[in-house]
């Protein structure tokens, strides 16, 4: 939503100011130059990214215009889910959650929190490490190292689409210059035309430079930042789960382990201690 709002505000300011000074908006519509600019930049990106990179890039595109899934409400559900799992472990032993981690979609605990159970990455991360706690002989230090490796790998993989988008934005101004130069070449071959016609051709050529810069910094560049922000949000979720599970593995009670996880959140998503305590109690009673 904010991406669209930003686009509308930007276009209104730039095009509105241009029109207010007597500029003709129709002159800016140069489809052939847009094809040159975008075609060149996208072609270069395809050559650089390859099949795997382009598949990840296309998959990430729909998420740009969606709001963040990792809101305060999501974290409240996450902590309540983790609390119930860890409380069950503390009361009945590690083997009691074997069914929950082997088939989370059939788990009565996970089913209470659809925001968690419908997120494949989050559910898989929780279940994988609870499974190691149940069946493995790894200590807390070894599990922490393994968590760090997985989080870093996931973060690096998720950076691919954002990096590709940023490189696409970097290429647009250069291809805008290409479009402008090609337009000038066309002008040089049309010197037999009257000055009025040459003026139109020169103006169309200059639009290429304008469009390349505008598309790069006004449209595509911000999308790279949006993807980077979403990547950082996912990273924070995994770190929060890591801190909570490690606190439990080190012997802390579920209430304290959840508090460890709460402290890992940024201020915009972090619930207060009392707020989380009351929510966990009410969720547990359902």
N, C-alpha and C positions, 0 to 999 in steps of 0.2 A: 504493500500500500504506500509506504513512504517513498519507495522508488518512483512510483507513478506521480506522486505529489511533487517530488523533486524535479522530475522531468517537465511537468506542466509549468511549474514556477520558473524554471530556467528558460524554457521556450518563450514564455510570456515576456520575460525581461529582455531577452536578446532580440527576438523578432519584433516585439512591441516597440522597443527603443529605435530599432532600425526603421520601422515603418513610420514612427513619429517624426523622424528627420527627413521624411520624404522618400525613403527607399521603397523599391518595388519588390514585394515578396516573390512574385513570379519569377524574377531573375535568379533567385536562389535554387529554384527547382531545375536541377541538371541531372537527370537519371543516369546518363552515360558516365558522368564523373563519379557518381555514387557507386556504380558497378565497378569502375576501375579501382576505387579506393577500397571498398569492402572486399571485392573479389581478390585483389592482390593480397590484402592482409589476411583474409581467411585462408587463401591458398598457401601462404607461407606458414600459417599455424598448422594446417593439416600436414604439411611436409615435416614440420618439426615434431608434432605430437605423435604421429603414427596412429595405428588402429586402436591400441589400448588407451592412449591418452585422449583421443577424440571420443571414445565411448564413455569415458569418465566425465569428459567435458559436457557432452550432450545430456548425460544423466543428471548432472548438477544444475543445468539451466532452469528446470521448473521450480527448483527450491528458491531461486532468487526472489521471486515475487510472493513468496509465502512468508508469513510472520515467523518469529522464532518459536520453535516447539518447546524450548527449554525455559519456561517461565517459572515464576515463583510457585504456581500451582503444581507444575511438573515436579519440582524438587520436594514439595510437601508429600506428594504421592511416593516419590522415590524413597524418602526417609522412612515413611510409614511402612513401605514394603520391606525395606532392609531391616527395620526394627522387628517386624513380625518374624522374618526368617531367622534373625540372630536370637530372638527371644525363644523361638522353638528349639534352636540348637542348644541354648543354655539350659532349657528345661528338660528336653528329651534326648539330647545328644546329637552328634553330627549326623548319624545315620538316619535321623528322623526326617531330614530334608532331602534325602536321596531322590525321592519321587518328584519333589518340586523342581530340582535342578535338572533332572533327566527329561522331564516333559513339562516345561513351564506353562504351556498353554492349557494343560489340564490341571495345573496346580490351583488349589482353592485360594492360596495367598496371592499369586500373580494375577489371578482372574479378578480380584477386587480392585486392581489398579490398571485399567486399560491403557493409560498413558505410558506405562512402563512395559506391559506385555506386548504392545503393538510396536515398540521400538526395538528392532532386531539387534542393533549394536549394543544397546544397553542391557537387554535381557541376556544376550550371549556372554557379555563381559561378566555380569553377575554370576551366571550359572557356571561358567568355566572355572572361576576361582573358588566358588563354593564347592564345586566338584573336586578340585584339588585339595581343598581343606578336608573334604570327607574321605577321599580315597588315597591321597598322597601322603608321603612322609616328609614333605618340604616344610622347612621352618619359615618364620615370618620374613627373614632377610631374603631368602631365596625367592619367595613369592613376590616380594616387593620388587626385586630385580626383574622378574619375569613380567610383572605389570608394567614397569617402566619401559621395557623393550616393546611390549605390545602397544602401549599408548604412543610412543615415539613413532612406531611403524604406521599406526593409523593416522597420526597427525601428518606425517610425511606424505602418505598416499592421498589424504584429503587436500593437501596443498596443490596438487596437480591442476585441477580445474581453475583455481584462483590464479595460479602462475600463468596458465595458458591465456586467461582473460586479460591479465596485465600485459602480457607480451603482444596480444592482439591490439590493445589500446596503444602500446608503444609504436606499433607499426603503422597505425592509421595516418598520423601526420606526415610520415615519409611518403606514403602512397598518395596523400593529398598533393604533395609536391610533384610526384610523378604525373598525376592527372593535370596539374597546372602546366607543367612543361610540355606535355602532349598537346594541351590546348594552345600554347604559344607556338608550337611547331605548326599546328593547323592554321594559326593566324598568319604565320610567315608565308604559308603557301596560298594565302587568300588576299594578298596585297592589292590585287586588281579590283577588289570590291570597294564600294564607296566608304567614306569614313564612318557613316552611321552603322553600316554593317560590321565593319572592323571593330567598332566600339563594343558591339554586342558579343563578338567572339572573344575579345580581350577580357570583358567582364565575366564571361562564362569560364574562361581559363582560371581567373583569380578565385572563382568560387571553389575550385578544387582544393586550394590551400586552406580556405576557410572551413570547408566541410571536413577535411581531414582532421584539423585541430578540434573542431567542435564535436565531432563524433568521438574522438579519443578522450577528451577531458570532460565532456558533458554527458556522454552516454555510456561508453564501454568501460572507461576507467573506474567510475563508481561501482559498477557491477563486480569488478575484481575485489574491491573493498568489502562488498556485501558477502561474497564467498569466503573471504578471509575471516570475517566476523563469525559466520556460521561455523567455520572450522574451529575457531577458538571456543565457541559455545559447546561444541561436542567434546572438545578437549577437557573443558572444565567439568563436564558431567562424569567423564571417566576418572578424572583425578579425585572427584568427590567420592565416587564409589570405592576407589582404591583406599583412600584415607579411612573410610568407615570400616571396610573389611579388615584392614590391617590392625585397626584399633581393637576390633573384636578378637582377632587372632592373637594379639598380645595380651589378652585376658581381661580387657575392659568390658563392663556390663553393656548390654545393648543401648541403654539410655545414654551412656557416656560415649559409646562408639558413634552413635548418630550425631552427638554434639561435635565430635571431631570432624565429621563430614560437613556439618553446618558451617563450621569455621572456615572451611575451604572455599566457600562461595563468595562471590563479589556482593557488594552491598545492595545492588539492585534486585538480586534474587534471594538474598538470605532472609529467611523468616526469623523472628525473634525467638528466644529460648522458650518463652511461655506459649507463644503462638504454635510452635512446632510440637511442644509437649501436649497441648490440648488437642491438636489435630491427630496425633498418633494415638492418643487414648480413645478418641471418638472413632477412628478408623478401626482400631483393634476390636472395638465392641460391636462392629457390624457383623 
